[in-house]
Amino acid sequence: MANDPGVSANPEAGPRLASLKRLWPYIRPYRGLVLVTLFGALGATLVQIAIPLITQDVIDGPIADLDKAGLIPLGLLALAFGVAEAFLFFLRRWAMTKSSLAMERDLRDHIYAHLLRLPVAFHDRWSSGQLLSRASSDVSSIRRFVGFSAIFLVVNIVSCIVIMVLLIGIYWPLGIFSAVCAIPLIFVGVRFERRYNVVSRQVQDQQGELATDVEESVLGIRIIKALGRRGLVFGRFDAKAVRLQKLELGKVKLLAVIWAIFELQPQLVLAGVLVGGSFAVTGGAISLGTLVSFIALFTVMVWPILSIGWLLASTLEAATAADRIFELLDAEPTILDAPGVREQPLGAGLVRLEGVGFGYPDAATPVLHDIELEIAPGETVALVGATGSGKTTLTALIPRLYDVTAGRITIDGVDIRDQPLSQLRSQVATAFEDATLFSMSARENLTLGRPDATDEEVAEAIEVAQASFVHDLPWGLDTRLGEQGMSLSGGQRQRLALARAVLGRPTVLVLDDPLSALDVHTESLVEEALRRVLAGTTALVVAHRPSTVLLADRVALLDGGTITHVGRHSDLLATVPAYRSILSADSDDEPDEADRDDSSGGRQMQDEGVGR
């Protein structure tokens, strides 16, 4: 957990209440509704305070004087206050719900939009469970704070002050006694805050850890079952769940103690008030109505006192949630449009890598260095290298998923950092070996980069990628593929990803070994179709097999983090032992045809009843 940037490196520090101030930009658009909530809650509480005062007048007036007629106006006044209180409760709940839910939506939208803006390097470091817990449970904590806890902290403090002033005014000895007895609660609250904020942060971090485990297990369920490691995975999950349980029980213990203290204090004070008030009434210092009014007012103050413990806990949880959310929002996007950048006229697609180097922030040595490569317009270059040589990293540099740390990459003479990202990524299309599909229809997956694609263009891309199996799915192109398209075989996912990449006929096409999961027959059909597509497209193709290399006009050998040889396949095969060794090793490691593309995936979806 310590190495996860989503987990507090120093949980003992606890949350900063000042972080709650940073929520103001999200609250500001709804400040009118928040004020309505505040005044509605405050008004309802003040109306409650007025009832004991009316009770005093009833007891000391009509009841003491046996004046039945005098009860009518006071009864109607009490009824009017009751109606006003009901209306104010309605107004408070309506405004609270409307403002807090709207604020929650805006904050969650901002977090999600920010996640999409953050670079791939950020997502490499952060676990998905930590991100998920921030965008869900932490945002919900903020909503509860803004809509309820913050409002009632203000309302309850004002109510206690008003009631205390009234109590002192009604009978000052008992009023001063009540005020003095409330002072110890302040010290108890401060000590509770220091301990509770630490436990609260630990619980929320552990919830993120648990969410990560659940997500990884669900996504990797096939591997877990295939390896028979259900017991091992469950054991790891259970250990973290037990730790979360212990942390939660620790939090509950603190809450139980604070609740008990705040519950006990008013009852002890009330007992003292009853004893002291009884002596005051019998001694003639105050009337019976005054004592009843005093006690009624004090009982109205009991709930604000009792709720302080819960409100403090909710506030501290919100502060922790705000800390965690702003840790995420404070992460700066590092891959952005340069200031004043404008769209460039599109050229033929001449790609140059000039002294390109790249190193990950925590790595001691760069992955790539001194890369020199030129790909002419319409030319296809195959990139060959040993496993771990940096081929995938190099392909990620061209669409700026990462930024080079040395040198530059240009397209038609323009540094890709001087192009708007929107233009660059419409000009450069990428298909990765690990094909990622989304929980949407096959058509939506295909047109993800080209929402305006016509049916004819979609059909052509399907033909090029030999992905006609989509027409055999239960609802054809409108069939929902499910999370990550796992209901399809690996080869089918690759073909859909390839069709998605070629759909827009981009100027530059980057393919990271997109045919690795295809059977020999399908691979040959795809390669034949790709030759037609690549004839007018500048392409960089990561290749492991000779059949894929034959798609290329030239081959670049990546060795030791740099390109050592560039030439035709036949020339390199004859003159470069390292190139010959890599291709022969990859050929030996090729999976059997039975382990590759399973064209029965569409029938499998029909059998399993996959729906839209």
N, C-alpha and C positions, 0 to 999 in steps of 0.2 A: 504494500500500500504506500510505503514511503516514497517510492519512485514514480508514483502516478501523479501527474501534475494536477489531477482533479481532487486529490486528497490533501488536506491541510498538512503542511510539513511541521507545524507547531500548533496542534489543536489546543494546547493549554492556554494559548493567547486568547481564545474565545472570539466572538464576533464583536464588531465595533458598532455601537448604536448609531454612530454618525453615518454609517453606510445607509441607514434608512432615509437620510436626507436626500440621497441620490435618486430616490424614487420619485421625487417631486416632478420631474419632466413628464412622467407617465400619469401622474395624478392631475397635473395642471389642466388638461383639457376638460376634466370632469369636476373641477373645483366647485362649481355651482351646485352640482348634485351632492358633493361631499358636505358642503355647508348646509344644505337642506337636511341631510342625514344627521349632522351634528345638532342643528337647532331643533329638529324633530325629537331626537333622543333627549336633549337637554330640557326641552319644553315638557315632554311627558314626565320626566323626573321631577321637575319643579311643580307640576300639577299634583303628583303624588305627595309632595311635601305640603301642599296646601290642605290636603284632606285632614291631617291631624289638627291643624289650626281650626278648621271648621268644627271638628269633634270637640275641641275645647269650648268653643262658643255654645255648642249644643248642650254640653253637660253643665256648664256654669250658667247658662241662660235658661232656655225653655224647660229643661229637665229639673234644674234646681228650683225654678219658679213655678213648676207644674203648668207651664203655658203651652198647651197643645197647638194653638194657632201659630205660635212662634216657630214650631218645628217645620212648618211648610216651606217658608222661604229658604231656610238653611238646607232642607232636604233637596229642594230644587237646585240650589247652588251646588250641592255635592253631586247631583246628577249631571249638571252642566260640566263640572270638572271631569266627571267620568267619561262623558261623550268626547270632550276635548282630548283626554288622554288616549282614548281609542283611535281617534283620528290621527293624532301625532305618532302613535305606534305604526299605523298604516303608512303614513308619509315617510317615516324613517326607514321602514323595511323596503318600500318601493325604491326610494332614492339610493339606499345602500346597495341593493341588488343590481340596479341599473349601472351605478358608477363602478362598483368593484369588479363586476364581470367584464365591463368594457375595458377597464384598466388591465385586467388579467389578459384579455385578448390582445391588446396592444403590446404588452410586455412579451407575451409568448411569440407573437409575430416578429417582434424585434430580435428576440433571441434566435429564432429560426432563420431569419434573413441574415443575421450576423454569422451564424454557423455556415451558411452557404457562401459567404464572402471570405471566410477564413481559408487559408491555403491548405493544400493537402498535407504539408508538413505538420500543421497543427493537429489535424485528425490522426496523423501517425502516432502522436504522443498521447493523446487523450483517449481514455476508454469510453466506449459508447454508453455504458451504463451511467457514468458520471454525467455525461451530457444529457442523457434522458432524464435523470432525476432532477437536474436543474431546470429543464424545460417543462417539467410536470409538477412534481411534489413541491419543489421550492417556489414555483410561481403560485401554486395554490396557497402556500403559507403566506405569501405576500398579499394575496387577495383577502384572506381572512383578517390579516392585520389592518389593511386599509379600510375594509368594509365594516369591521367590528371592533377589534382590539384598540386601535388608535382612537376611534370615536369614543368608546366607553372609558378609556383611560382619562380623557379630558372630561367627559360627563361625570364620571365618578369622583374625580378630584374636586370639580366644581360643586357637586352635590354635597360632598363631605364638608367642604368649607362653608357652604350656605347653611347646612343643617347645624354645624358646630356653632356658627354665629347665632342662629336661632335658639339653640339650646342654652347658650350663655345668656342670651337675652331673656329667655323664659325663667330660668333660675340659675344664676351664675355659679353657685357652689358645685352643683351637679354638672353643669356645663364644663367648668374648668377640670373637674375630675375626669370627665369623658375625654377631653382633649389631651390631658397628660398621659392617660392610659394608652393613647394611640401612638405616642412617640416611639415606644420600643418596636412597633411594627416597621418603622422606617429602617432601623438597623437590621432587622431580620430580612427585609426585602433586599437590601444592598448585599448582604452576605449570600443570600439565595441566588442573586443575579450572577455573582462571581463563580459560583459552582455550577449553576445550571447551564450557562452558556458554553462551557467546555464539553459537557455531556451531550448537549444538543448538537454541536458540530460533529462530534464523534459518531452520533447516531445517523446523521444525514450523510456523512461520508460513507459509512458502512452500508447504508441503503443503496448508494450508488454502486458500491462493490458488488452487492448481491444482484442488482439489476444487470450488471455486466455479465455475471455468471449465467443468469437465466437466458439472456439474449444469445450468448455464445453457445450454450447447450442446445437451444432450439435450432439455431442456424446449423450447428454441427451434429444434429441428431443422427444422421446417417453414419457418420464416422464413429460416433460413440457406440452405436448398436453394432456396426460391422466389427469393431475391435473388442466388443464385449466388455466395455469399460463403464457400464452404467453405475456399478457400485462405486468405482473410484470417483467418478464425476459427482455422484450424489454425496459422497463423503466430503468432498471439498466444499460443496454447496452447504451441507449441513453444518460444517465447522464454522463457516461464515454466518450462517443463520443463528447458530448458538451464540456467537459473539454479539450479533445484533440483538438477540434476546436479552443478553446480560446488560448491554448498554441501555436498552429500553427499560429494563427493570430498575436500573440505577436511576434513570430519569424519572420513572414512576415513583420511586422511593423519595426522591427530592420533592416531587410534587405532593406526595402524601404528607410529608412533614410540613411543608409550607401551608397546605390546605388545613391541616390540623391546628396549626398555630393561629392562622387567620380565622378559623372557625371557633376556637376556644376563647380568644381574646374578647370578642363582643359579648359572648355569653357571661363571662366573668364580670365585665363592666356592667352589663344589664342587671346582674344580681346585685351589684353594689348600688346601682341607681334605684332599684326597687326598695332596698333596705333604707338607703338615705332618703329617698322620696317619701316613704311611709312615715318616717320620723318627722319630715318637714310638714306633711299634711296634718298629722296628729298634733304637731306643735303650732299649727296655724300659720306657718311661713308661706305656704302655697295652698291653692285650692285643689280639690280632687280632679277637676277638669284640667288644671295645669299639669298635674302629675301624669294623667292619662295622655295628654298632648305630648309631654316630654318623652314618655316611653314610646308612644307611637312614632314620633319623629326619630328616635334612636333606632327603632326597628327598621325604619325606612333606610337608615344609614348602614344597617348590618350587611345588606347585600353588596353595596359598593365596596365595603371593607373585605367581605369574603371573596369577591371576584378579583381583587387586586392580585392574589396569587396566580390565578389562571391568566389574567391579562399580562402579568409580568412574563410568565412562561411563553405565552403566545408572541409577545413582543421580542423576546430573546430568540425564539425560533425564527421569526421574521428577519431579525438582524443577521442571524446565521445564513438564512436563505439569501438575503440581499448580498452578503459577503460572497457567497458561492456564485451567485448570478453575475455579479460585477467582476469576479475573477475571469469569467468567461467573456463578458462584454469588453473588458479592458484589454483582451488579447487583440493586438493590432493586425489587421490584414496586411500581409507583406507583399502580395502580388496584386498590384493596382495599376490603373491607368496613370501614366505620367501626367503631371500638370500641363494643361493646355493641349493634350494630345488630340489629334483629329484623325478621322478616317483617311486612309491612303488609297489612291487609285490601285485597283487590283491588277497585277501583272500576270505573267505566264506561269509563275511558281518556281523561280530559281531559288533554291535553298542553299545557304552557306553556313557552315559551322566554323568559326574563326577563333582558334585558340581556346576552345570551350573547356571549361573545367567545372566540376561540381563536387562539393563535399557537404555531408550532413553536419548540422551544428555540433553534435556531440562526438563526431568521429575524429580520430587522431589524424587520419590521412584522407585525402580526397578520393572519391570513387572514380572520377574521371579527370583527366588532365590533358592539355595540349591536343584537343580533338580538332583535326582539320579535315573537312569533308565538303564537297560541292556536289549537289544533285541538280542536274540540268532540268529545265521544264519538260515534263512528259517522261522523264527517265525514272526507272525503278532501280533502287539500290537495296540489296539484301545485306542486313547486318548480322554477322556471324561472330560468335564468341562462346567461350566456355561458360558453364553455369556460374553465376555470381560475378561475371565480368562487368556488369553495369549496363547491359543492353536495355532493359526495361527503364532504368533511370534515364538513359539517353533519349528514349522515345518520349518520356514525360517532359523533357525540356522544350521540345518543339511547340507544343500547345501551351507552354508556360504553366504547367501544373506545378513545376518548381522553376525557380529562376537560376540561371547559371551563376556560379560564384567567380568565374573567370571567363574572359573572352566574350563573344557575343554570337547570336544566331540571327541571320537576316533572311528575309523572304523578299525577293526582287529588290535587294539592296537596302531594304528598310529593316532596322533592328526591330525584332518582334516586341521589345519593350516600348517602342515608340508607336505601336499600334494600339487602338482600343481593344480590350480583351474580347468584346462582343464581335468585332470584326475578325480578329485573329482566330477565334474558335469557330467561326462560321467558314473561315477559309481553310482551316486545318481540321480534319476529322480523324478520330482515333478509334481503333478497336483493339482491346487488350485480350491477352490469352485467357485471363480469368473473366469471362463474360458476365457482366452484371445486368440483370433484368429487374424490373420493378413490378410491384403488385398493381398492375394495370393490364389493360387488354394488350393483345399482341400488336394491334395497330398502333396503340399509344406508345408502346415501347419502340416500334419501328420509327415513328415520326417524332420522337422526342426532340431531336435536333432540327427537324423540319416540319413543324406543325401544319404548314401550308402545302405540304406535298400532295400531289394529285394521286388518284387511284392508279393511274398508268405508271407514275414514278415508283409508287410502292410495289406494284406488280413487277416492274423491271428489277428493283433491288432484291426482291424475293427470288427472282430467277437467277440473278448473278450469284447469290449466296446459296443457291440450291436449298432454299428454305420453304419449299412448297408444302411441307408437312403442315404448315399453319392452316391450310384450307381443310385439313382433315380433323382439326380440333372440333369439339362439340359445337361451338358457335363461330367457327372460322376465325377471322381476324379479330372478331369482337370477344373472343374467349379471354377471360381474365386468367393470367398466368400464375398468380399466386406469388407469395414473397420470394424474391430473388429467382423466380422462374424455376424453382427446384423440382417442379413436376415434369420438367423436360430433361432430356439427357444432356450431358455435357456438350456433345457435338451440336445438338439442336440449339442450345443457348449460344454457342459460338457462331452458328450460322445467322441467327437473328441479330446478334451484335454486329456481325460483318455487314449484314443488309442495312442496318441502321447507319453504319459508317459510310457506306457507298451511296446511300439514298440521295444525298444532296450533291453528288458529283463534285466533291470539294477540289480546290486547287491543289492541296497537299493532303495526302493520305498516309497515316502512320498506322502500321499494322504490327502488333506485338504477337508474333507467332499465332495468328488467328485460326490456323487449320490443325492445331495439334491434336484435337479430339475427334477428327473426322476419319472415317474409314477410307481405305485406299480408293474405292470407286467414287465416293462422294468428293473426296479431295481432288481427284482428277477433273471432275465436272466443274468444281468451284474454280480451280486454277485456270481452266479453259475460259470460263466466263470472266475471271479477273483480268486475264490478258487484254480483253476488249476494254474493260474499264480503265486499266492502268495505262493503256496506250495514250490517253490524253491527260493523265494525272501524274504529278510528281509524287513519288511514293518512296517511303522508307519502310522496309519489311524485315522484322526480326525473324530469322530462319534458323531452324535446327536440323532440317532434313534436306537432302539434295533435291527432292521434288519441289520444295518451296523455293530453294535457291534458284532453280531454273526459271522462275518467274521474272528474275531480275536481269537488267542489262549489265549491271556491275555488282561486285560483292566487296564489302568493307569488313575487314577482320579486326575485331576489338580484342586486344590482348594487353593485360597489365594496365588497364584503365585508359588506354589510348588506341587510336586506330593505327595499326602498323602496316597494313597492306590494303591496297584498293586495286581491283582489276576484274577481269572476266573470270567466271567460275572455273573454266578449263585451265586458264593460266595459273590461277592460284593453286588449283588441285595438283598441277604438275610441278610447281616450283616452291610452294610454301608447306613444309612438313606440319607446322602447327595447324594450318587450315585443314589439311588432309586428316590429321589426327582428330580434330573436333568433329568433323562430319562423320568419320567412321565410328566414333564413340556414340554420337547421337543416333546413328543408324542402329547400333547394337542395343541402345536403350529404348528403342521404339516399342510401345505396348503392342500386344497382339490385337488383331482386328476386333476380337470379341471384347476387349477392354476399352474400345474407343467408342465411336458414335453409335448410339442405340436409336435406330430410326423408329423404334416402336413407341417412342415417347408420346406421340399423339394418341395412339390407341390406348396407352396407359392412362392418359388423362380421361379418355372416354370411359374406361373401366372404373376409374375412381370417381367419376361424376363431377369433374372440375367444372365449375360454373362461372358465370360472368362476374 
